[in-house]
Amino acid sequence: MVKSIYVGNLPYSATEDEVRSLFSLYGAVHSVKLISDRDSGRPRGFGFVGMSDSEAEEAINAINGTEMGGRTLRVNEAREKPAPRQRRAS
C-alpha cells in the first residue's frame, strides 16, 4: 500500500527530481507532487511523496529535521484534508 508523506518547508527552488532523489535513498518513490500557487504558479514550499508503508516510515524518520537548500524540512505522514463545511440554508 502507498503512504502519502507531507514534506514541508521546502526551498522554493526545489524540483520534483531533487525531492525524488532525496526520498529514493530510503526506497522506491511512487510519486512526487510539489504544490504551486493557483494564481501565480509560484511554488508554495511544500509537497507530497508517495512510498510504500514500510519505506515511508524509514524515510520520514531519516529526513524529518534535515536541511535542504538551507531550510529545515518538516516531514510526516500526510493527513486527509477535511471535507469543506456545508452551509445551512436559511
N, C-alpha and C positions, 0 to 999 in steps of 0.2 A: 504494500500500500504506500502511496506517495503522501508525504507530510509536507505541508506548506510552512516555510520558515520566513519570518519577518526579519528584514535587515534594515536597521535604521541608522541615521547619522552618517550616511554615505557621502563622500565628497561629491559635489555636483559634477565633477569631471569624470566620475566612474562610468565605465561602459559595461554592458552585459557580459562581454567576453572576459573582462577583468574579474567580475564577480563570479562568473562560472569557473575561472581558473582557481580562484581562492577556495571555493567550496569543493572543487573536484579533488583536492588533496585528501578529502575525507570520504569520498565515494562518488558514485555516478550521480550526476546532476540531470534531472529530468526536464527542468525548465528554469528560466530566469526572466523576471519581468520587473524592469525599473519603471517607477511611476513618474509621469511628467504632468505639468500643469496643463489643464484642458485648454485654457485660453492662449497662454504664451508659448506652450510647448517646452518650457524650461524644465530641467529635472527638479524633482521635489526633495531629493535626498534620502529616499527610501525605496525599498523594493521587496520582492518575494522570490524565494528559491524553492524549487520542488525537489525533494530527495526521498529515498526510501526511509521508513521509520527508524531502523537501527543506525543507519548512516547519518540521518538528520540529527539525532541526539548527540552523536560524537562531534559533528560539525558545530552545533550550537555551543557545546561546552568548550570547544577549542577556539572558536572565532570570537565569541562574545567578549568584549573588552579589549580586543586587539586594535591596532591602528591601521588605517588605510588612508593614504593621502593626507596625513596629519590630523585625522578625525578618529575618535574612539567609537568603534562600531557597537551598536546595540543589536544583539541577535537573540531571538526567542521563537518559540512556536507561534505561528500566526493564529489569531483568534478570529472566529467568524464575525463578519460585520453585522451589527444588529439591524434588524428589519426596521425600515422607517415607520414612524408612528402614523396611525390613521387619524385623520381629522374627523372630529364628530360633526355631524350635520346639526345645524341649529334649528 
